[in-house]
């Protein structure tokens, strides 16, 4: 008679599977520790749990390439690459390849542009706004095209320059543009981004 509808046998099976998975996990943890030691350059000892690696078989040479031992072979004189060196070299090659692919994707991607409207506030009420606009338009960057501008009154007769620009997003950084404009310290008090729309 089965108690609880066969739950006891199910529980026994689960306990057996759990024990098996626990053993497999321990084996994997040991192997992972060995790999970490190998990557750190520490010597690795093979335990009974890990399968031992068979020695590499030498390729059979054809009769034409038979070496009688009296010739000097350059391949024998060069030091062989250790497993750690080989792993590091392969990892570096893989990373370089991935970086090159990522750079190619970025370069081949669509060119995104934005329309940006900036408010450039003068240093004081005596600032020559025409000169300020001329100096702002003299700022040159690859991917930057200045557009229309106008002077808007702020208050008490003080005006600000509102100027539009089209930028290529990956070439022109808005913070760099702001810094370039605010570098005109004698003319410009501050710069605000009024609008930023993707084209």
Contact map, one row per residue, 1 for C-alpha under 8 A:
1110000000000000000000000000000000000000000000000000000000000000000000000000000000000000000000000000000000000000000000000000000000000000000000000000000000000000000000000000000000000000000000000000000
1111110100000000000000000000000000000000000000000000000000000000000000000000000000000000000000000000000000000000000000000000000000000000000000000000000000000000000000000000000000000000000000000000000
1111111100000000000000000000000000000000000000000000000000000000000000000000000000000000000000000000000000000000000000000000000000000000000000000000000000000000000000000000000000000000000000000000000
0111111100000000000000000000000000000000000000000000000000000000000000000000000000000000000000000000000000000000000000000000000000000000000000000000000000000000000000000000000000000000000000000000000
0111111000000000000000000000000000000000000000000000000000000000000000000000000000000000000000000000000000000000000000000000000000000000000000000000000000000000000000000000000000000000000000000000000
0111111111000000000000000000000000000000000000000000000000000000000000000000000000000000000000000000000000000000000000000000000000000000000000000000000000000000000000000000000000000000000000000000000
0011111111100000000000000000000000000000000000000000000000000000000000000000000000000000000000000000000000000000000000000000000000000000000000000000000000000000000000000000000000000000000000000000000
0111011111110000000000000000000000000000000000000000000000000000000000000000000000000000000000000000000000000000000000000000000000000000000000000000000000000000000000000000000000000000000000000000000
0000011111111000000000000000000000000000000000000000000000000000000000000000000000000000000000000000000000000000000000000000000000000000000000000000000000000000000000000000000000000000000000000000000
0000011111111100000000000000000000000000000000000000000000000000000000000000000000000000000000000000000000000000000000000000000000000000000000000000000000000000000000000000000000000000000000000000000
0000001111111110000000000000000000000000000000000000000000000000000000000000000000000000000000000000000000000000000000000000000000000000000000000000000000000000000000000000000000000000000000000000000
0000000111111111000000000000000000000000000000000000000000000000000000000000000000000000000000000000000000000000000000000000000000000000000000000000000000000000000000000000000000000000000000000000000
0000000011111111100000000000000000000000000000000000000000000000000000000000000000000000000000000000000000000000000000000000000000000000000000000000000000000000000000000000000000000000000000000000000
0000000001111111110000000000000000000000000000000000000000000000000000000000000000000000000000000000000000000000000000000000000000000000000000000000000000000000000000000000000000000000000000000000000
0000000000111111111000000000000000000000000000000000000000000000000000000000000000000000000000000000000000000000000000000000000000000000000000000000000000000000000000000000000000000000000000000000000
0000000000011111111100000000000000000000000000000000000000000000000000000000000000000000000000000000000000000000000000000000000000000000000000000000000000000000000000000000000000000000000000000000000
0000000000001111111110000000000000000000000000000000000000000000000000000000000000000000000000000000000000000000000000000000000000000000000000000000000000000000000000000000000000000000000000000000000
0000000000000111111111000000000000000000000000000000000000000000000000000000000000000000000000000000000000000000000000000000000000000000000000000000000000000000000000000000000000000000000000000000000
0000000000000011111111100000000000000000000000000000000000000000000000000000000000000000000000000000000000000000000000000000000000000000000000000000000000000000000000000000000000000000000000000000000
0000000000000001111111110000000000000000000000000000000000000000000000000000000000000000000000000000000000000000000000000000000000000000000000000000000000000000000000000000000000000000000000000000000
0000000000000000111111111000000000000000000000000000000000000000000000000000000000000000000000000000000000000000000000000000000000000000000000000000000000000000000000000000000000000000000000000000000
0000000000000000011111111100000000000000000000000000000000000000000000000000000000000000000000000000000000000000000000000000000000000000000000000000000000000000000000000000000000000000000000000000000
0000000000000000001111111110000000000000000000000000000000000000000000000000000000000000000000000000000000000000000000000000000000000000000000000000000000000000000000000000000000000000000000000000000
0000000000000000000111111111000000000000000000000000000000000000000000000000000000000000000000000000000000000000000000000000000000000000000000000000000000000000000000000000000000000000000000000000000
0000000000000000000011111111100000000000000000000000000000000000000000000000000000000000000000000000000000000000000000000000000000000000000000000000000000000000000000000000000000000000000000000000000
0000000000000000000001111111110000000000000000000000000000000000000000000000000000000000000000000000000000000000000000000000000000000000000000000000000000000000000000000000000000000000000000000000000
0000000000000000000000111111111000000000000000001100000000000000000000000000000000000000000000000000000000000000000000000000000000000000000000000000000000000000000000000000000000000000000000000000000
0000000000000000000000011111111100000000000000000000000000000000000000000000000000000000000000000000000000000000000000000000000000000000000000000000000000000000000000000000000000000000000000000000000
0000000000000000000000001111111110000000000000000000000000000000000000000000000000000000000000000000000000000000000000000000000000000000000000000000000000000000000000000000000000000000000000000000000
0000000000000000000000000111111111000000000000000000000000000000000000000000000000000000000000000000000000000000000000000000000000000000000000000000000000000000000000000000000000000000000000000000000
0000000000000000000000000011111111100000000000000100000000000000000000000000000000000000000000000000000000000000000000000000000000000000000000000000000000000000000000000000000000000000000000000000000
0000000000000000000000000001111111110000000000000000000000000000000000000000000000000000000000000000000000000000000000000000000000000000000000000000000000000000000000000000000000000000000000000000000
0000000000000000000000000000111111111000000000000000000000000000000000000000000000000000000000000000000000000000000000000000000000000000000000000000000000000000000000000000000000000000000000000000000
0000000000000000000000000000011111111100000110000000000000000000000000000000000000000000000000000000000000000000000000000000000000000000000000000000000000000000000000000000000000000000000000000000000
0000000000000000000000000000001111111110000000000000000000000000000000000000000000000000000000000000000000000000000000000000000000000000000000000000000000000000000000000000000000000000000000000000000
0000000000000000000000000000000111111111000000000000000000000000000000000000000000000000000000000000000000000000000000000000000000000000000000000000000000000000000000000000000000000000000000000000000
0000000000000000000000000000000011111111111100000000000000000000000000000000000000000000000000000000000000000000000000000000000000000000000000000000000000000000000000000000000000000000000000000000000
0000000000000000000000000000000001111111111100000000000000000000000000000000000000010000000000000000000000000000000000000000000000000000000000000000000000000000000000000000000000000000000000000000000
0000000000000000000000000000000000111111110000000000000000000000000000000000000000010000000000000000000000000000000000000000000000000000000000000000000000000000000000000000000000000000000000000000000
0000000000000000000000000000000000011111110000000000000000000000000000000000000000000000000000000000000000000000000000000000000000000000000000000000000000000000000000000000000000000000000000000000000
0000000000000000000000000000000000001111111000000000000000000000000000000000000000010000000000000000000000000000000000000000000000000000000000000000000000000000000000000000000000000000000000000000000
0000000000000000000000000000000000001111111100000000000000000000000000000000000000000000000000000000000000000000000000000000000000000000000000000000000000000000000000000000000000000000000000000000000
0000000000000000000000000000000000001100111110000000000000000000000000000000000000000000000000000000000000000000000000000000000000000000000000000000000000000000000000000000000000000000000000000000000
0000000000000000000000000000000001001100011111000000000000000000000000000000000000000000000000000000000000000000000000000000000000000000000000000000000000000000000000000000000000000000000000000000000
0000000000000000000000000000000001000000001111100000000000000000000000000000000000000000000000000000000000000000000000000000000000000000000000000000000000000000000000000000000000000000000000000000000
0000000000000000000000000000000000000000000111110101000000000000000000000000000000000000000000000000000000000000000000000000000000000000000000000000000000000000000000000000000000000000000000000000000
0000000000000000000000000000000000000000000011111100000000000000000000000000000000000000000000000000000000000000000000000000000000000000000000000000000000000000000000000000000000000000000000000000000
0000000000000000000000000000000000000000000001111110000000000000000000000000000000000000000000000000000000000000000000000000000000000000000000000000000000000000000000000000000000000000000000000000000
0000000000000000000000000010000000000000000000111110000000000000000000000000000000000000000000000000000000000000000000000000000000000000000000000000000000000000000000000000000000000000000000000000000
0000000000000000000000000010001000000000000001111111000000000000000000000000000000000000000000000000000000000000000000000000000000000000000000000000000000000000000000000000000000000000000000000000000
0000000000000000000000000000000000000000000000011111100000000000000000000000000000000000000000000000000000000000000000000000000000000000000000000000000000000000000000000000000000000000000000000000000
0000000000000000000000000000000000000000000001000111110000000000000000000000000000000000000000000000000000000000000000000000000000000000000000000000000000000000000000000000000000000000000000000000000
0000000000000000000000000000000000000000000000000011111000000000000000000000000000000000000000000000000000000000000000000000000000000000000000000000000000000000000000000000000000000000000000000000000
0000000000000000000000000000000000000000000000000001111100000000000000000000000000000000000000000000000000000000000000000000000000000000000000000000000000000000000000000000000000000000000000000000000
0000000000000000000000000000000000000000000000000000111110000000000000000000000000000000000000000000000000000000000000000000000000000000000000000000000000000000000000000000000000000000000000000000000
0000000000000000000000000000000000000000000000000000011111000000000000000000000000000000000000000000000000000000000000000000000000000000000000000000000000000000000000000000000000000000000000000000000
0000000000000000000000000000000000000000000000000000001111100000000000000000000000000000000000000000000000000000000000000000000000000000000000000000000000000000000000000000000000000000000000000000000
0000000000000000000000000000000000000000000000000000000111110000000000000000000000000000000000000000000000000000000000000000000000000000000000000000000000000000000000000000000000000000000000000000000
0000000000000000000000000000000000000000000000000000000011111000000000000000000000000000000000000000000000000000000000000000000000000000000000000000000000000000000000000000000000000000000000000000000
0000000000000000000000000000000000000000000000000000000001111100000000000000000000000000000000000000000000000000000000000000000000000000000000000000000000000000000000000000000000000000000000000000000
0000000000000000000000000000000000000000000000000000000000111110110000000000000000000000000000000000000000000000000000000000000000000000000000000000000000000000000000000000000000000000000000000000000
0000000000000000000000000000000000000000000000000000000000011111110000000000000000000000000000000000000000000000000000000000000000000000000000000000000000000000000000000000000000000000000000000000000
0000000000000000000000000000000000000000000000000000000000001111110000000000000000000000000000000000000000000000000000000000000000000000000000000000000000000000000000000000000000000000000000000000000
0000000000000000000000000000000000000000000000000000000000000111110000000000000000000000000000000000000000000000000000000000000000000000000000000000000000000000000000000000000000000000000000000000000
0000000000000000000000000000000000000000000000000000000000001111111000000000000000000000000000000000000000000000000000000000000000000000000000000000000000000000000000000000000000000000000000000000000
0000000000000000000000000000000000000000000000000000000000001111111100000000000000000000000000000000000000000000000000000000000000000000000000000000000000000000000000000000000000000000000000000000000
0000000000000000000000000000000000000000000000000000000000000000111111100000000000000000000000000000000000000000000000000000000000000000000000000000000000000000000000000000000000000000000000000000000
0000000000000000000000000000000000000000000000000000000000000000011111100000000000000000000000000000000000000000000000000000000000000000000000000000000000000000000000000000000000000000000000000000000
0000000000000000000000000000000000000000000000000000000000000000001111110000000000000000000000000000000000000000000000000000000000000000000000000000000000000000000000000000000000000000000000000000000
0000000000000000000000000000000000000000000000000000000000000000001111110000000000000000000000000000000000000000000000000000000000000000000000000000000000000000000000000000000000000000000000000000000
0000000000000000000000000000000000000000000000000000000000000000001111111000000000000000000000000000000000000000000000000000000000000000000000000000000000000000000000000000000000000000000000000000000
0000000000000000000000000000000000000000000000000000000000000000000011111100000000000000000000000000000000000000000000000000000000000000000000000000000000000000000000000000000000000000000000000000000
0000000000000000000000000000000000000000000000000000000000000000000000111111100000000000000000000000000000000000000000000000000000000000000000000000000000000000000000000000000000000000000000000000000
0000000000000000000000000000000000000000000000000000000000000000000000011111110000000000000000000000000000000000000000000000000000000000000000000000000000000000000000000000000000000000000000000000000
0000000000000000000000000000000000000000000000000000000000000000000000001111110000000000000000000000000000000000000000000000000000000000000000000000000000000000000000000000000000000000000000000000000
0000000000000000000000000000000000000000000000000000000000000000000000001111111000000000000000000000000000000000000000000000000000000000000000000000000000000000000000000000000000000000000000000000000
0000000000000000000000000000000000000000000000000000000000000000000000001111111000000000000000000000000000000000000000000000000000000000000000000000000000000000000000000000000000000000000000000000000
0000000000000000000000000000000000000000000000000000000000000000000000000111111100000000000000000000000000000000000000000000000000000000000000000000000000000000000000000000000000000000000000000000000
0000000000000000000000000000000000000000000000000000000000000000000000000001111110000000000000000000000000000000000000000000000000000000000000000000000000000000000000000000000000000000000000000000000
0000000000000000000000000000000000000000000000000000000000000000000000000000011111000000000000000000000000000000000000000000000000000000000000000000000000000000000000000000000000000000000000000000000
0000000000000000000000000000000000000000000000000000000000000000000000000000001111101100000000000000000000000000000000000000000000000000000000000000000000000000000000000000000000000000000000000000000
0000000000000000000000000000000000000000000000000000000000000000000000000000000111111100000000000000000000000000000000000000000000000000000000000000000000000000000000000000000000000000000000000000000
0000000000000000000000000000000000000000000000000000000000000000000000000000000011111110000000000000000000000000000000000000000000000000000000000000000000000000000000000000000000000000000000000000000
0000000000000000000000000000000000000110100000000000000000000000000000000000000001111111000000000000000000000000000000000000000000000000000000000000000000000000000000000000000000000000000000000000000
0000000000000000000000000000000000000000000000000000000000000000000000000000000011111111100000000000000000000000000000000000000000000000000000000000000000000000000000000000000000000000000000000000000
0000000000000000000000000000000000000000000000000000000000000000000000000000000011111111110000000000000000000000000000000000000000000000000000000000000000000000000000000000000000000000000000000000000
0000000000000000000000000000000000000000000000000000000000000000000000000000000000111111111000000000000000000000000000000000000000000000000000000000000000000000000000000000000000000000000000000000000
0000000000000000000000000000000000000000000000000000000000000000000000000000000000011111111100000000000000000000000000000000000000000000000000000000000000000000000000000000000000000000000000000000000
0000000000000000000000000000000000000000000000000000000000000000000000000000000000001111111110000000000000000000000000000000000000000000000000000000000000000000000000000000000000000000000000000000000
0000000000000000000000000000000000000000000000000000000000000000000000000000000000000111111111000000000000000000000000000000000000000000000000000000000000000000000000000000000000000000000000000000000
0000000000000000000000000000000000000000000000000000000000000000000000000000000000000011111111100000000000000000000000000000000000000000000000000000000000000000000000000000000000000000000000000000000
0000000000000000000000000000000000000000000000000000000000000000000000000000000000000001111111110000000000000000000000000000000000000000000000000000000000000000000000000000000000000000000000000000000
0000000000000000000000000000000000000000000000000000000000000000000000000000000000000000111111111000000000000000000000000000000000000000000000000000000000000000000000000000000000000000000000000000000
0000000000000000000000000000000000000000000000000000000000000000000000000000000000000000011111111100000000000000000000000000000000000000000000000000000000000000000000000000000000000000000000000000000
0000000000000000000000000000000000000000000000000000000000000000000000000000000000000000001111111110000000000000000000000000000000000000000000000000000000000000000000000000000000000000000000000000000
0000000000000000000000000000000000000000000000000000000000000000000000000000000000000000000111111111000000000000000000000000000000000000000000000000000000000000000000000000000000000000000000000000000
0000000000000000000000000000000000000000000000000000000000000000000000000000000000000000000011111111100000000000000000000000000000000000000000000000000000000000000000000000000000000000000000000000000
0000000000000000000000000000000000000000000000000000000000000000000000000000000000000000000001111111110000000000000000000000000000000000000000000000000000000000000000000000000000000000000000000000000
0000000000000000000000000000000000000000000000000000000000000000000000000000000000000000000000111111111000000000000000000000000000000000000000000000000000000000000000000000000000000000000000000000000
0000000000000000000000000000000000000000000000000000000000000000000000000000000000000000000000011111111100000000000000000000000000000000000000000000000000000000000000000000000000000000000000000000000
0000000000000000000000000000000000000000000000000000000000000000000000000000000000000000000000001111111110000000000000000000000000000000000000000000000000000000000000000000000000000000000000000000000
0000000000000000000000000000000000000000000000000000000000000000000000000000000000000000000000000111111111000000000000000000000000000000000000000000000000000000000000000000000000000000000000000000000
0000000000000000000000000000000000000000000000000000000000000000000000000000000000000000000000000011111111100000000000000000000000000000000000000000000000000000000000000000000000000000000000000000000
0000000000000000000000000000000000000000000000000000000000000000000000000000000000000000000000000001111111110000000000000000000000000000000000000000000000000000000000000000000000000000000000000000000
0000000000000000000000000000000000000000000000000000000000000000000000000000000000000000000000000000111111111000000000000000000000000000000000000000000000000000000000000000000000000000000000000000000
0000000000000000000000000000000000000000000000000000000000000000000000000000000000000000000000000000011111111000000000000000000000000000000000000000000000000000000000000000000000000000000000000000000
0000000000000000000000000000000000000000000000000000000000000000000000000000000000000000000000000000001111111000000000000000000000000000000000000000000000000000000000000000000000000000000000000000000
0000000000000000000000000000000000000000000000000000000000000000000000000000000000000000000000000000000111111100000000000000000000000000000000000000000000000000000000000000000000000000000000000000000
0000000000000000000000000000000000000000000000000000000000000000000000000000000000000000000000000000000011111110000000000000000000000000000000000000000000000000000000000000000000000000000000000000000
0000000000000000000000000000000000000000000000000000000000000000000000000000000000000000000000000000000000011111000000000000000000000000000000000000000000000000000000000000000000000000000000000000000
0000000000000000000000000000000000000000000000000000000000000000000000000000000000000000000000000000000000001111100000000000000000000000000000000000000000000000000000011100000000000000000000000000000
0000000000000000000000000000000000000000000000000000000000000000000000000000000000000000000000000000000000000111110000000000000000000000000000000000000000000000000000011100000000000000000000000000011
0000000000000000000000000000000000000000000000000000000000000000000000000000000000000000000000000000000000000011111000000000000000000000000000000000000000000000000001111000000000000000000000000000011
0000000000000000000000000000000000000000000000000000000000000000000000000000000000000000000000000000000000000001111100000000000000000000000000000000000000000000000001111000000000000000000000000001111
0000000000000000000000000000000000000000000000000000000000000000000000000000000000000000000000000000000000000000111110000000000000000000000000000000000000000000000111100000000000000000000000000011111
0000000000000000000000000000000000000000000000000000000000000000000000000000000000000000000000000000000000000000011111000000000000000000000000000000000000000000000111100000000000000000000000001111100
0000000000000000000000000000000000000000000000000000000000000000000000000000000000000000000000000000000000000000001111100000000000000000000000000000000000000000011110000000000000000000000000001111000
0000000000000000000000000000000000000000000000000000000000000000000000000000000000000000000000000000000000000000000111110000000000000000000000000000000000000000011110000000000000000000000000111110000
0000000000000000000000000000000000000000000000000000000000000000000000000000000000000000000000000000000000000000000011111000000000000000000000000000000000000001111000000000000000000000000000111100000
0000000000000000000000000000000000000000000000000000000000000000000000000000000000000000000000000000000000000000000001111100000000000000000000000000000000000001111000000000000000000000000111110000000
0000000000000000000000000000000000000000000000000000000000000000000000000000000000000000000000000000000000000000000000111110000000000000000000000000000000000011100000000000000000000000000111100000000
0000000000000000000000000000000000000000000000000000000000000000000000000000000000000000000000000000000000000000000000011111101010010000000000000000000000000011100000000000000000000000001111000000000
0000000000000000000000000000000000000000000000000000000000000000000000000000000000000000000000000000000000000000000000001111101000000000000000000000000000000000000000000000000000000000111111000000000
0000000000000000000000000000000000000000000000000000000000000000000000000000000000000000000000000000000000000000000000000111111000000000000000000000000000000100000000000000000000000000000010000000000
0000000000000000000000000000000000000000000000000000000000000000000000000000000000000000000000000000000000000000000000000111111000000000000000000000000000001110000000000000000000000000000000000000000
0000000000000000000000000000000000000000000000000000000000000000000000000000000000000000000000000000000000000000000000000001111100000000000000000000000000000000000000000000000000000000000000000000000
0000000000000000000000000000000000000000000000000000000000000000000000000000000000000000000000000000000000000000000000000111111110010000000000000000000000000000000000000000000000000000001000000000000
0000000000000000000000000000000000000000000000000000000000000000000000000000000000000000000000000000000000000000000000000000011111110000000000000000000000000000000000000000000000000000001000000000000
0000000000000000000000000000000000000000000000000000000000000000000000000000000000000000000000000000000000000000000000000100001111111000000000000000000000000001100000000000000000000000000000000000000
0000000000000000000000000000000000000000000000000000000000000000000000000000000000000000000000000000000000000000000000000000000111111100000000000000000000000000000000000000000000000000000000000000000
0000000000000000000000000000000000000000000000000000000000000000000000000000000000000000000000000000000000000000000000000000000111111110000000000000000000000000000000000000000000000000000000000000000
0000000000000000000000000000000000000000000000000000000000000000000000000000000000000000000000000000000000000000000000000100001111111111000000000000000000000000000000000000000000000000001100000000000
0000000000000000000000000000000000000000000000000000000000000000000000000000000000000000000000000000000000000000000000000000000011111111100000000000000000000000100000000000000000000000000000000000000
0000000000000000000000000000000000000000000000000000000000000000000000000000000000000000000000000000000000000000000000000000000001111111110000000000000000000000000000000000000000000000000000000000000
0000000000000000000000000000000000000000000000000000000000000000000000000000000000000000000000000000000000000000000000000000000000111111111000000000000000000000000000000000000000000001000000000000000
0000000000000000000000000000000000000000000000000000000000000000000000000000000000000000000000000000000000000000000000000000000000011111111000000000000000000000000000000000000000001000000000000000000
0000000000000000000000000000000000000000000000000000000000000000000000000000000000000000000000000000000000000000000000000000000000001111111100000100000000000000000000000000000000000000000000000000000
0000000000000000000000000000000000000000000000000000000000000000000000000000000000000000000000000000000000000000000000000000000000000111111100000000000000000000000000000000000000000000000000000000000
0000000000000000000000000000000000000000000000000000000000000000000000000000000000000000000000000000000000000000000000000000000000000011111110000000000000000000000000000000000000011000000000000000000
0000000000000000000000000000000000000000000000000000000000000000000000000000000000000000000000000000000000000000000000000000000000000000111111010000000000000000000000000000000000000000000000000000000
0000000000000000000000000000000000000000000000000000000000000000000000000000000000000000000000000000000000000000000000000000000000000000001111110000000000000000000000000001000000000000000000000000000
0000000000000000000000000000000000000000000000000000000000000000000000000000000000000000000000000000000000000000000000000000000000000000000111110000000000000000000000000011000000000000000000000000000
0000000000000000000000000000000000000000000000000000000000000000000000000000000000000000000000000000000000000000000000000000000000000000000011111000000000000000000001111011000000000000000000000000000
0000000000000000000000000000000000000000000000000000000000000000000000000000000000000000000000000000000000000000000000000000000000000000000111111100000000000000000011110001000000000000000000000000000
0000000000000000000000000000000000000000000000000000000000000000000000000000000000000000000000000000000000000000000000000000000000000000000000111110000000000000000011100000000000000000000000000000000
0000000000000000000000000000000000000000000000000000000000000000000000000000000000000000000000000000000000000000000000000000000000000000100000011111000000000000001111000000000000000000000000000000000
0000000000000000000000000000000000000000000000000000000000000000000000000000000000000000000000000000000000000000000000000000000000000000000000001111100000000000001111000000000000000000000000000000000
0000000000000000000000000000000000000000000000000000000000000000000000000000000000000000000000000000000000000000000000000000000000000000000000000111110000000000001110000000000000000000000000000000000
0000000000000000000000000000000000000000000000000000000000000000000000000000000000000000000000000000000000000000000000000000000000000000000000000011111000000000111100000000000000000000000000000000000
0000000000000000000000000000000000000000000000000000000000000000000000000000000000000000000000000000000000000000000000000000000000000000000000000001111100000000111000000000000000000000000000000000000
0000000000000000000000000000000000000000000000000000000000000000000000000000000000000000000000000000000000000000000000000000000000000000000000000000111110000011110000000000000000000000000000000000000
0000000000000000000000000000000000000000000000000000000000000000000000000000000000000000000000000000000000000000000000000000000000000000000000000000011111000011110000000000000000000000000000000000000
0000000000000000000000000000000000000000000000000000000000000000000000000000000000000000000000000000000000000000000000000000000000000000000000000000001111101111000000000000000000000000000000000000000
0000000000000000000000000000000000000000000000000000000000000000000000000000000000000000000000000000000000000000000000000000000000000000000000000000000111111111000000000000000000000000000000000000000
0000000000000000000000000000000000000000000000000000000000000000000000000000000000000000000000000000000000000000000000000000000000000000000000000000000011111110000000000000000000000000000000000000000
0000000000000000000000000000000000000000000000000000000000000000000000000000000000000000000000000000000000000000000000000000000000000000000000000000000001111100000000000000000000000000000000000000000
0000000000000000000000000000000000000000000000000000000000000000000000000000000000000000000000000000000000000000000000000000100000000000000000000000000011111110000000000000000000000000000000000000000
0000000000000000000000000000000000000000000000000000000000000000000000000000000000000000000000000000000000000000000000000001100000000000000000000000000011111111000000000000000000000000000000000000000
0000000000000000000000000000000000000000000000000000000000000000000000000000000000000000000000000000000000000000000000001100100000000000000000000000001111101111100000000000000000000000000000000000000
0000000000000000000000000000000000000000000000000000000000000000000000000000000000000000000000000000000000000000000000111100000010000000000000000000001111000111110000000000000000000000000000000000000
0000000000000000000000000000000000000000000000000000000000000000000000000000000000000000000000000000000000000000000000111100000010001000000000000000111100000011111000000000000000000000000000000000000
0000000000000000000000000000000000000000000000000000000000000000000000000000000000000000000000000000000000000000000011110000000000000000000000000000111100000001111100000000000000000000000000000000000
0000000000000000000000000000000000000000000000000000000000000000000000000000000000000000000000000000000000000000000011110000000000000000000000000111110000000000111110000000000000000000000000000000000
0000000000000000000000000000000000000000000000000000000000000000000000000000000000000000000000000000000000000000001111000000000000000000000000000111100000000000011111000000000000000000000000000000000
0000000000000000000000000000000000000000000000000000000000000000000000000000000000000000000000000000000000000000001111000000000000000000000000011111000000000000001111100000000000000000000000000000000
0000000000000000000000000000000000000000000000000000000000000000000000000000000000000000000000000000000000000000111100000000000000000000000000111110000000000000000111110000000000000000000000000000000
0000000000000000000000000000000000000000000000000000000000000000000000000000000000000000000000000000000000000000111100000000000000000000000000111000000000000000000011111011000000000000000000000000000
0000000000000000000000000000000000000000000000000000000000000000000000000000000000000000000000000000000000000011110000000000000000000000000000110000000000000000000001111111000000000000000000000000000
0000000000000000000000000000000000000000000000000000000000000000000000000000000000000000000000000000000000000011110000000000000000000000000000100000000000000000000000111111100000000000000000000000000
0000000000000000000000000000000000000000000000000000000000000000000000000000000000000000000000000000000000000011000000000000000000000000000000000000000000000000000000011111100000000000000000000000000
0000000000000000000000000000000000000000000000000000000000000000000000000000000000000000000000000000000000000000000000000000000000000000000001100000000000000000000000111111100000000000000000000000000
0000000000000000000000000000000000000000000000000000000000000000000000000000000000000000000000000000000000000000000000000000000000000000000011110000000000000000000000111111110110000000000000000000000
0000000000000000000000000000000000000000000000000000000000000000000000000000000000000000000000000000000000000000000000000000000000000000000000000000000000000000000000001111111110000000000000000000000
0000000000000000000000000000000000000000000000000000000000000000000000000000000000000000000000000000000000000000000000000000000000000000000000000000000000000000000000000001111111000000000000000000000
0000000000000000000000000000000000000000000000000000000000000000000000000000000000000000000000000000000000000000000000000000000000000000000000000000000000000000000000000000111111100000000000000000000
0000000000000000000000000000000000000000000000000000000000000000000000000000000000000000000000000000000000000000000000000000000000000000000000000000000000000000000000000001111111110000000000000000000
0000000000000000000000000000000000000000000000000000000000000000000000000000000000000000000000000000000000000000000000000000000000000000000000000000000000000000000000000001111111111000000000000000000
0000000000000000000000000000000000000000000000000000000000000000000000000000000000000000000000000000000000000000000000000000000000000000000000000000000000000000000000000000011111111100000000100000000
0000000000000000000000000000000000000000000000000000000000000000000000000000000000000000000000000000000000000000000000000000000000000000000000000000000000000000000000000000001111111110000000000000000
0000000000000000000000000000000000000000000000000000000000000000000000000000000000000000000000000000000000000000000000000000000000000000001000000000000000000000000000000000000111111111000000000000000
0000000000000000000000000000000000000000000000000000000000000000000000000000000000000000000000000000000000000000000000000000000000000001001000000000000000000000000000000000000011111111000100100000000
0000000000000000000000000000000000000000000000000000000000000000000000000000000000000000000000000000000000000000000000000000000000000000000000000000000000000000000000000000000001111111100111100000000
0000000000000000000000000000000000000000000000000000000000000000000000000000000000000000000000000000000000000000000000000000000000000000000000000000000000000000000000000000000000111111100100000000000
0000000000000000000000000000000000000000000000000000000000000000000000000000000000000000000000000000000000000000000000000000000000000010000000000000000000000000000000000000000000011111111100000000000
0000000000000000000000000000000000000000000000000000000000000000000000000000000000000000000000000000000000000000000000000010000000000000000000000000000000000000000000000000000000000111111110000000000
0000000000000000000000000000000000000000000000000000000000000000000000000000000000000000000000000000000000000000000000000010000000000000000000000000000000000000000000000000000000000001111100000000000
0000000000000000000000000000000000000000000000000000000000000000000000000000000000000000000000000000000000000000000000000110001100010000000000000000000000000000000000000000000000000001111110000000000
0000000000000000000000000000000000000000000000000000000000000000000000000000000000000000000000000000000000000000000000011110000000010000000000000000000000000000000000000000000000001111111111100000000
0000000000000000000000000000000000000000000000000000000000000000000000000000000000000000000000000000000000000000000000011111000000000000000000000000000000000000000000000000000000000100101111100000000
0000000000000000000000000000000000000000000000000000000000000000000000000000000000000000000000000000000000000000000000011110000000000000000000000000000000000000000000000000000000000100000111110000000
0000000000000000000000000000000000000000000000000000000000000000000000000000000000000000000000000000000000000000000001111000000000000000000000000000000000000000000000000000000001001100000111111000000
0000000000000000000000000000000000000000000000000000000000000000000000000000000000000000000000000000000000000000000001110000000000000000000000000000000000000000000000000000000000000000000001111100000
0000000000000000000000000000000000000000000000000000000000000000000000000000000000000000000000000000000000000000000111100000000000000000000000000000000000000000000000000000000000000000000000111111000
0000000000000000000000000000000000000000000000000000000000000000000000000000000000000000000000000000000000000000000111100000000000000000000000000000000000000000000000000000000000000000000000011111000
0000000000000000000000000000000000000000000000000000000000000000000000000000000000000000000000000000000000000000001111000000000000000000000000000000000000000000000000000000000000000000000000001111100
0000000000000000000000000000000000000000000000000000000000000000000000000000000000000000000000000000000000000000011110000000000000000000000000000000000000000000000000000000000000000000000000001111110
0000000000000000000000000000000000000000000000000000000000000000000000000000000000000000000000000000000000000000011100000000000000000000000000000000000000000000000000000000000000000000000000000011111
0000000000000000000000000000000000000000000000000000000000000000000000000000000000000000000000000000000000000001111000000000000000000000000000000000000000000000000000000000000000000000000000000001111
0000000000000000000000000000000000000000000000000000000000000000000000000000000000000000000000000000000000000001111000000000000000000000000000000000000000000000000000000000000000000000000000000000111
